[in-house]
Amino acid sequence: MKGDKCRPCPESWIQHGEKCYHFSKEMKTWHKSKEYCSSWGSLLLKIENKEELDFIKSQASFHWIGLSRTAIGHGWVWQDGTAHSTDLFPVKIQEPGEKCALFKAGEAFSHNCTGQYRYICEKRATQKKATERAQGRLQYPWQS
């Protein structure tokens, strides 16, 4: 089963803020990593702010993240289609033709997409809210 309705994150995923993260132990190519994350209803990691960047730095090294580019000279784009802002962190180019981003030592580097590395999936944590019963007392989703 891919998740428990009473938990904000699937089992073995780590919650931080409003997101759940899966830090893989297995190694896959960037595209296979993306497929695996999709099978969980998630995406490869998208780092959205400095606080999240600091959290990821403390947890990960040599992991695929959700950044790629379609061609040399084109900008880096997150898996959800949004453009990457270099204000948060740049993607250091190792070789000109590399189109996928690898997170290591607290930085992002271009890398050949066919390399086998661990990866990070992310998804929004589910919010479990109390609901009112007709009698006026609180009922939680797992009590129905």
Secondary structure by P-SEA (a helix, b strand, c coil): ccccccccccccccccccbbbbbccccccaaaaaaaaaaacccccccccaaaaaaaaacccccccccccccccbbbbcccbbbbbccccccccccccccbbbbcccbbbbccccbbbbbbbbbccbbbbbbbcccccccccccc
